[in-house]
Amino acid sequence: FFIHFEKDQGQCTGELKGEAIIKSPSVAEYREPGDPCVMRFSFTSSAVTVKEVEGCGSRRGLRCSFDGVYPRKKDQRGKTGKPKAKSGK
């Protein structure tokens, strides 16, 4: 996964890249040996909730966090994995 966010007109930014382990059908977790950062991803049919379980401060500003609920967006790709062609004139 790769997360990048910008909030408050660029005053709050953060990035995290890594591999999450599937813990259950609706929960995945990021945890690496020697890294204090632990993230939990809880999935529903309409959104993913991201929770910073333990300190990920080195990857974001001090006054912001990765926590949030992010709605699912409709996949804009076709079955081939390529973007769908726009119709119209």
C-alpha positions as CSV (number, residue, x, y, z in Angstrom):
1,F,0.0,0.0,0.0
2,F,1.0,3.6,-0.3
3,I,-0.7,6.4,1.6
4,H,-0.1,10.1,1.0
5,F,-2.3,12.8,2.5
6,E,-2.3,16.6,2.7
7,K,-4.7,18.5,5.0
8,D,-5.1,22.0,6.2
9,Q,-3.8,23.6,3.0
10,G,-0.6,21.6,3.0
11,Q,0.2,22.3,6.7
12,C,-0.4,18.6,7.6
13,T,1.2,16.0,5.4
14,G,2.2,12.4,5.7
15,E,3.3,9.3,3.7
16,L,3.6,5.7,4.5
17,K,4.5,2.8,2.2
18,G,4.7,-0.8,3.1
19,E,3.0,-4.2,3.2
20,A,0.0,-4.9,5.3
21,I,-0.8,-8.3,6.7
22,I,-4.4,-9.6,6.4
23,K,-5.6,-10.3,9.9
24,S,-9.3,-11.1,9.1
25,P,-11.6,-10.7,6.1
26,S,-12.1,-7.0,7.1
27,V,-8.9,-6.1,8.9
28,A,-5.3,-5.6,7.7
29,E,-2.4,-4.4,9.8
30,Y,1.0,-2.7,9.0
31,R,3.7,-3.7,11.4
32,E,7.5,-4.0,10.7
33,P,10.2,-5.3,13.1
34,G,12.1,-2.4,14.7
35,D,9.5,0.2,13.5
36,P,7.3,1.7,16.2
37,C,4.6,2.5,13.6
38,V,1.5,0.3,13.6
39,M,-1.5,1.0,11.4
40,R,-4.8,-0.9,11.2
41,F,-7.0,-0.8,8.2
42,S,-10.7,-1.8,8.7
43,F,-12.6,-2.4,5.5
44,T,-16.4,-2.3,4.8
45,S,-18.2,-2.4,1.5
46,S,-18.2,1.4,1.3
47,A,-15.0,2.6,3.1
48,V,-11.7,1.9,4.8
49,T,-11.0,3.2,8.3
50,V,-7.4,3.9,9.0
51,K,-6.2,3.9,12.6
52,E,-2.7,4.8,13.8
53,V,-2.4,2.2,16.6
54,E,1.2,3.2,17.6
55,G,3.5,6.1,16.8
56,C,3.9,6.9,13.2
57,G,5.1,10.4,13.9
58,S,8.3,10.2,11.8
59,R,6.1,9.8,8.7
60,R,3.8,12.7,9.3
61,G,3.6,16.2,10.8
62,L,3.3,16.5,14.6
63,R,-0.2,17.9,14.6
64,C,-1.8,15.5,12.3
65,S,-2.3,11.7,12.0
66,F,-3.2,9.1,9.4
67,D,-6.5,8.4,11.2
68,G,-9.6,8.8,9.1
69,V,-12.4,7.1,7.2
70,Y,-12.0,7.1,3.4
71,P,-14.9,6.2,1.2
72,R,-14.6,3.6,-1.5
73,K,-14.4,5.1,-5.0
74,K,-15.8,3.4,-8.1
75,D,-13.0,1.6,-10.0
76,Q,-12.4,3.6,-13.2
77,R,-10.6,0.7,-14.9
78,G,-12.1,-1.9,-17.1
79,K,-11.6,-5.6,-16.8
80,T,-8.2,-5.3,-18.5
81,G,-6.9,-3.0,-15.8
82,K,-6.7,-0.1,-18.2
83,P,-8.8,3.1,-17.8
84,K,-12.2,2.9,-19.3
85,A,-12.7,4.9,-22.5
86,K,-14.8,8.0,-22.2
87,S,-17.8,8.1,-24.3
88,G,-19.4,11.1,-26.0
89,K,-18.3,13.7,-28.5
